[in-house]
Amino acid sequence: MKFPLVVKVGSAVVKIYSNKVKSKRRRYDAFTVAYYQNGQRQRSVFGNFEDAKKAAHEIATKIAHGRANAKELNGLDLESYNAATNLLRPHGLPLHAVVEEYLAARERLGGESLLSAAKEYARRHRHCDKPVEEVVDELLETKKRDGMSLRYIQSLRGHLKNAFAKSFRTNIGSVTASMIGQWLAALPVGPRARNNIRNSIVALFQYARAHGYLPKDQRTEAEHVGRAKDRGGKIEILRPKELYRLLKKADAEAMLYLALGAFTGLRSAELIRLEWHDINFDRGHIIVGKEKSKTATRRLVPIQPNLMQWLSPYRGMTGRVFVSEHAADRTIAFAKQHVKWPNNALRHSYATFRLAGTQDAAKVALEMGNSPTMLFTNYRELADEHDAQAWFSIAPKRPKNIVPLAV
């Protein structure tokens, strides 16, 4: 016999369910008779099937008899009732349940049409949802295939694969702006790092939208997450004697990275992408192409006289300046062994000493790919012209005005 067993009398329906009940002494069969009466679900449990079946017939008969004695419909009311029950019959839904659900939904919508709300819901969810982790893997593979820098891909992997995807084991379409915002706020990092992670999440959601995993005609949930207020931390720089000490102890790779970073102010990613043909020894400048620049704009950075001395042995070289994209990581690890290494030390130091030496924020901003206002606000009065002279006097031969730190 197949359960649940349906007992029908007229339009009244009563169901019998079979289940096992375990007591302290034994397990035994039990049969539950379930039915709706006045919109409420009723249940009765029996120890054997025959009693349950008899009760089900009696209940169904009473319900049917009660309905037969109910107020009869006529005219348009009867026509409407029959039409409604005919529409619901293929779905097996009772009329009163459908009316209750409709009224509850209509109330939640503030009187707006339920059909229009359903159409809008269908339009917004007409996409192929996908687990967050799978979208992250696709994004990383795409960025790698597009030739993005190793440092950028490592940053994405750290933000998304190692953190975000592990916290959101669900489809990307189920992640809301509120959920992302709360997750970011709970991270034990400062506002700048939080904004960097947010940027990676936005990139992930934009990728998902472009590939049909999110609706294409609206902003993603990640884009609705506000940025943390970043008032900026204290700018710290290296002193000339600290740089001299590092250059004196560095191997060839670290020495070249330190010299280029300290005397050009190029960003780490720009240094790693640099090729020897970008360094014009004859005209005395380094070309930062728009494809290698963070701001996607081409600029020329002058080769200072002391930097020319550091670069001269490499004249005539071809290919990439740094063979490995890990050159920056290795250099910073080396530097931290010998000096206190501030965040973004080389670029901050160049901006400080270059501005002190030229007193021309617009000129230095052009060289660095920044705005004059930002440069003037962040780097003014951190050093004077004597410090600047000492910085740009550091050459392969020991400058007279540089006193190295005691070893």
N, C-alpha and C positions, 0 to 999 in steps of 0.2 A: 504494500500500500504506500502511495506517495503522499508525503506531507509537505506543506500544510494541506489538509483536506478541506475543501470548500463545501459548505452546506448552504443551499439557496432555497428560499421560500418567497416566491414573487420577486420583488426587487431587493429583499433583505438578504444580506450575505453575512455568514458567520464562519470563521475559520478555526480548524482544530490543528494545533501544533504538537509534535511529539518531542520530548526531551528526556534526558537522563537526570535523575536526582540522586545525590549521594548523601546518605545519612551516616551516623556514627557506626551503625551496624552493617548496612548493605547499600548497594546501588539498586534503584528500581525505576521503572518507566513512569513517566507522568505525562498527562495530556492537558494542554492549555486551550481553553475555548476563548477566542478573542472576537470582539465585535464593537461597533460604534453605536452609541445611543446618545442622542441629543448633542452630537458633536464631540463627545468624550469617548475615549477608548476604554473598554471594559474587558476584564480578564477573569476567568475562573479556572482553577486547576483541579483535575480529577485523577484518581489513582488507577483507573482502568479505562480502556477505550470505549467500551459500550456505554458507560455512564456519561462520558464526555460527548459521545455521539447523540445520545438521547437528549442531553441538556442543550446541545447545539440546535437540534430540530425545534425544541420547545421555544428557545430564545428567538430563532429566526421566524417562527410562526407568530409569536407575540409582536415582534417588530413589524412584520408584514401586516398583521391585523390592525395594529395601531396606525400604520400609514393609510390603510384602507378607510379607517374611520376618521382620518384627518380631514380638514376642510378641503373640499373639492375645488379644483381650479376650473375655470371656464374661459371661453373667449380668448383674448390676446394673452392673458396670463398662462393659460394652458399651452397655447402655441409656443410661447417663449420658453416655458419649462421643457417641453418636448424637444425643442430645437437645441437647448443647452445640454440636455442629457444625451442626445444623439451625438453632439460634438465631443462629449467627454467619454463616451463609451469605448472608443479605441484605446484610450489612455488609462482606463480603469480608475478614473478619479471621481470621487463623489462631488456633487455640485456644491454642497455647503463648504467643503474644504477649499475648492477653487475660489469661491467668493471671499472667504476669509483671507486667503493669501493675496488676492487682488487688492482688497481694501487695505491690508497692512502695507503692501508695496506702494500703493497710491498715497498713503499717509506719509511714508518715508520720503516720497518724491515731492511733497508739498503741493500735490494736486496736478503735477505734470503728467502727461500721457505716459502710461506704462510701456506702450509699444515704442514710442520714440526713445525712451530710456534704454529699452532692450536693443534697439537698432544701433544706438550710440555705443553701447557696451560691445556689441558684436564688431562694430567698425574698429574700435580701439584694440580689440584682441584678435584681429584677423592677421596673425603672424605666426611664425614657427618658433615657439618658445624653446629655449635650450638651457641646460644647466650652466651655472656660472663658470664652473671649472673648465668645461669644454670650450666656452667662449674665450676664456683666458688663454688656453692652449693654442687656439686658432690665432688669436691676436699676436702672441709671441712668435709663432711660426711665420706669420705674415710680415712682421717687422724684421725678422731675421732675413727673410727672403728679399725684402726691399732694401737690404744693405744698411739698415740703421746701425749705429755704433753699438759696440758691445756694452759700453757703460749705460747707454739708454735702455737696452734690453735687460741688463741686470737690474736696473732700477725698476722697470716694469715688473719683472719677475718677483723682486722683493716685495713690492707693494701689492701685487695682485695674486700671484701664485702662492706665495708663502704666507700671506696674511688675509687678504680679502676673500679669496675663494675658500679658505679653510673655515672662515666664519659664516659664509653664506652658502650652505650646501643645499641649494634650491635652484629653480629656474630663474633666469635673469629677469624675466617679466614679473616675477613675484617680489622683487626687491624695490622698496619704496624710498623716496627721498628722506623720510623720517628715520627709517632704519639705517640708512647710510650715515646720516648726520649723527645719530646716537652712537654708532660704532666709531666714527672718527673722534668724537668728543671724548670717548673712553680711552683712546690711545695715549700711552705715556710719552708723548712727544710735544715739542713746541709748535707754535702756530705755523711757522714756515714749513716744517716737515709735514704737518697736517695738510697744508695746502698742496704740497707736492704729491702726497698720496691721493688727495682729492682729484688732482689733475690726471693721475693715472686711471682712476676710476671713471672719470668723464671720458677719457680716451677709449676705455673698454666699452662703455655704454654707447658711444657714438659708433664704434665698430659694429656692435650688435645691431644697432638701428640700420646701418648701411647694408648689412647682410640679411636683413629680414627677420631677425630674432626679436625685434621691438618694432612698434608702429613707426612708420617712416614719416608721418605727417605731423609729428609733435615733438616737443623737447623731451629728452630722456629724464628719468627721475634723478640721475646723478647731476644733471645740469641745474636742477632746482635746489641743490645743496649749496648753502652760502659758504663763502670763504671765511676762514678764521682771520681775525684782526691781527695783522703782523706789523707791529710797531718797529720791528727790526732790533736786533741785538747790538751790543757795542762792537764797533769795528776794531779788530785787532790786526796788527801787522808784524812782520819780521823787522828786526833792526839790521842795518848794514853788516855789523860784525857777525850776526847770526847766519846771514846768508853766506858770508865769506867762509865761515866755518864749515857749512854744509858743502859748498862747492869744493873746498879743499879735500874733504873726505869722500866725496861721491865717486861712484864708478862712472863709466862713459855715458851710460843711458841716463842715470840720475843727473849727472852734470849738465847734459844737454837739455833735459826737461826743466831743470831749475833755472838755467840761464835764459831759455826762451820764455818761460812763464814770468820770471822776475823782471825782464827787461822789455817785454811786449805787452803784458797784461792780457794775453789771449786766454780764453776760457779753456778749461781742461778738455772738453770735447773738441774744441777747435785745434788744440795742440795735437791731440791724437790723430786727427784727420789730416794734418799738415803733410804736404809732400815737398820734396826738395825743389821742384820747379816753381813752387809758390814763393820761394825766397829769391828775390832779385838782388844779387850781390852788387851788380853794376849800378843800379838806380837807388840802392839803399832802402828798400822797403819789402815788407812781406804782404802778399796778397791773401786776404781771407775771402774766398769766394762765397757767394750766397748759398751754395749747396753745402758749405762747411760751417757757415755762421749760424748761431742760434737764432738770430733775428732775420735770417734769410735775406740779408742785404750785403752787398760787396763793400769791402773797405780796405784801405791801405794802412799798414802799421809801420812807422819808421824803424829802421834798424839803428839803434843807438851805437855810438862809436865803440863802447866797451863790448856790446853784444857782437859786433862785427869781429872782434878779436876771438870771441868764443866760437864763432861759426866758421872762421876762415879755414881751419883744417878740413872742413867738410865740403869746401867749394868743389863743384864738379860731380857731387853725388846725385844719384837718381833714385826714384821710387819714394816710398813713404819715409818720413823722418823717423818715426817710431814703428818698428816692425811689429811689436806686440801692443795690443790695446790695453794690456795690463801695466804698461810703463808708468802711468800715473799712480796706480795703487802701490807699485813697488817703490816709487820715489817717495811718496808720502809716508809709507811704512819706515823707510830709511830715515827720513827727516825727523820723525817722531822719536827716534832713538837718541837724537842728539840735541834737539831744541824743543821748546814748547811750540807746537805747530797750530796756529790759529786756523779757523775755518776759512777756506778760500784764500789762503795766505798769500800766494803769489800775485793774484789779480788785485786784491786789496792793497798790497804793498806797492805795486806798480802805480795804481791810481793815486795813492797818497803822495809818493815821491815825485811822480811826473807832474801832478798839479802844483805841488810846492815849488818845483823848478821852473815851470812855465807861467804860472799864475793865469792860465788860460783854460777855463773849464770847457769852453766850446771845442777847442782844439783837442783836448784830451778825450772828451766824450766821443768825438768823431773817430779817434783812433781805437777806442774801446767798444764802440757800438752801444753806447749808453746815452741818456739824455743829460745835457749840461746841468739841469736843475738837480737831478739825482746825484750827479758827481759832486757838485758844489755842496750839497747838503750833507753828504756822507763822509767826504774826505778832506774838507777844508780844515786847516789848522791842526791836522794830526802830525804834521812834520813841517820843518822849515827848509829854506834853500840850502843850508849847510848839510842837512840830512840827505836832501836830494842829490847834492854833489857827491856825497860819500857813496850813495847807492849806485849811481851810474858811473862810478869810478872803479867798481869791482871788475877786474879783468883777470885773465889767466895768470898774469904776474901780479904779485902782491902789491896793492896800492899803498902809498905811504900814509894816507890818512885813515886807513882801516886798521883797527886794533882787534885781532881775533879774540874770541872768548878763550879763556884758559881751558885747556883740556883736562 
